[in-house]
Amino acid sequence: MSTEPSSTADGTQLSTAELQARIEELEETVADLETDDEQQKMTIVATQGTFDMAYPPLILASTAAAFGWDVVVFHTFWGLDILHEEKSEKLQLSAVGNPNMPMPNALAALPGMDRLATRMMENRIDDNGTATIKELIDLSLEQGVELQACQMTIELMEYDEDDFYDDVTVGVGAATALQHMAESDIQLLV
């Protein structure tokens, strides 16, 4: 091993002591990276049950799970309809008050416009090859995402626990959801 001083990228000569200090600094950085392999945690709270709002929590959850994260999506109030087998097939996109809809609110308020707006979006999804809500639920569950159904909302809406997709965790209370949120690196309200 040479005892001659080494040069940096800018041509500056480093002494042996400076090189040793730099090596120790790099070793500490690598050690910190190696011990920082703890699994990331994400909690998403899904509160809205419209067609367009079913996608964000499912896409974010399945993507985070693909990166190896521990992901929980807590569905409460209208967000619970995303996990309800029958209701999830009938989610609608609201045309009224949606600034991105290509129609004025007066027209959007006419009967049948929500169904038309939903059908337009379903066609775009089909044309683009984007996954359906059911496919995203299945994908999320396959990747280990825990899809939770709020117990209070199940009772409030008078749903039966058998109404939900298989493998959905039913009967989850707010305290359980809060515990996961407290342990999570990322918490999202959608």
JOURPE-V995776 format. One record per residue. N is the residue number from 1. PHI is phi in whole degrees, -180 to 180 (* if undefined). PSI is psi in whole degrees, -180 to 180 (* if undefined). Layout:
<<N PHI PSI> <N PHI PSI>>
//
This chain:
<<1 * 134> <2 -75 143> <3 -101 5> <4 -73 145> <5 -63 146> <6 -95 162> <7 -106 148> <8 -88 178> <9 -60 -31> <10 -89 5> <11 93 -2> <12 -71 136> <13 -82 133> <14 -108 140> <15 -79 168> <16 -61 -40> <17 -65 -40> <18 -67 -40> <19 -64 -43> <20 -62 -41> <21 -64 -40> <22 -66 -40> <23 -62 -44> <24 -63 -40> <25 -63 -43> <26 -67 -39> <27 -63 -40> <28 -64 -41> <29 -63 -45> <30 -64 -42> <31 -62 -42> <32 -62 -41> <33 -66 -39> <34 -68 -35> <35 -85 -7> <36 -97 32> <37 -89 14> <38 -62 140> <39 -65 133> <40 -70 147> <41 -123 141> <42 -135 136> <43 -122 130> <44 -119 133> <45 -107 116> <46 -101 115> <47 -114 -8> <48 -117 138> <49 -116 31> <50 -86 162> <51 -54 -48> <52 -72 -26> <53 -90 -3> <54 -77 -28> <55 -72 -49> <56 -55 -49> <57 -66 -35> <58 -73 -39> <59 -68 -46> <60 -64 -42> <61 -65 -48> <62 -68 -34> <63 -68 -46> <64 -62 -40> <65 -64 -35> <66 -64 -26> <67 -87 4> <68 89 13> <69 -78 154> <70 -86 114> <71 -124 134> <72 -126 134> <73 -118 114> <74 -94 113> <75 -98 123> <76 -137 160> <77 46 -131> <78 -66 -21> <79 -63 -21> <80 -65 -27> <81 -63 -22> <82 -62 -35> <83 -93 -9> <84 -81 118> <85 -54 -48> <86 -74 -46> <87 -70 -32> <88 -66 -25> <89 -76 -13> <90 -120 18> <91 -63 143> <92 -117 154> <93 -99 123> <94 -81 125> <95 -85 -27> <96 -75 132> <97 75 8> <98 -95 107> <99 -64 -16> <100 -95 -2> <101 -76 137> <102 -82 43> <103 -153 148> <104 -68 155> <105 -58 -35> <106 -60 -39> <107 -76 -39> <108 -63 -26> <109 -79 -9> <110 -67 147> <111 -56 137> <112 90 -7> <113 -72 -33> <114 -62 -42> <115 -65 -40> <116 -64 -44> <117 -63 -41> <118 -64 -44> <119 -64 -39> <120 -61 -44> <121 -69 -39> <122 -61 -40> <123 -63 -42> <124 -62 -43> <125 -62 -45> <126 -62 -47> <127 -63 -33> <128 -87 -12> <129 76 20> <130 -74 146> <131 -66 150> <132 -80 170> <133 -59 -47> <134 -59 -43> <135 -64 -38> <136 -70 -36> <137 -63 -49> <138 -60 -45> <139 -61 -46> <140 -59 -48> <141 -64 -41> <142 -61 -34> <143 -87 3> <144 93 9> <145 -68 134> <146 -93 110> <147 -94 114> <148 -106 141> <149 -109 123> <150 -65 124> <151 -63 -44> <152 -61 -40> <153 -71 -37> <154 -57 -46> <155 -69 -43> <156 -61 -43> <157 -86 -2> <158 57 41> <159 -86 159> <160 -102 144> <161 -61 -23> <162 -78 -7> <163 -76 -11> <164 -97 159> <165 -57 149> <166 -58 147> <167 75 2> <168 -75 136> <169 -83 111> <170 -99 161> <171 76 27> <172 -89 130> <173 -93 170> <174 -62 -35> <175 -63 -41> <176 -65 -44> <177 -62 -43> <178 -63 -37> <179 -61 -46> <180 -66 -39> <181 -61 -43> <182 -63 -30> <183 -91 -6> <184 -85 148> <185 -78 -31> <186 -133 132> <187 -126 130> <188 -129 141> <189 -112 117> <190 -118 *>>
//
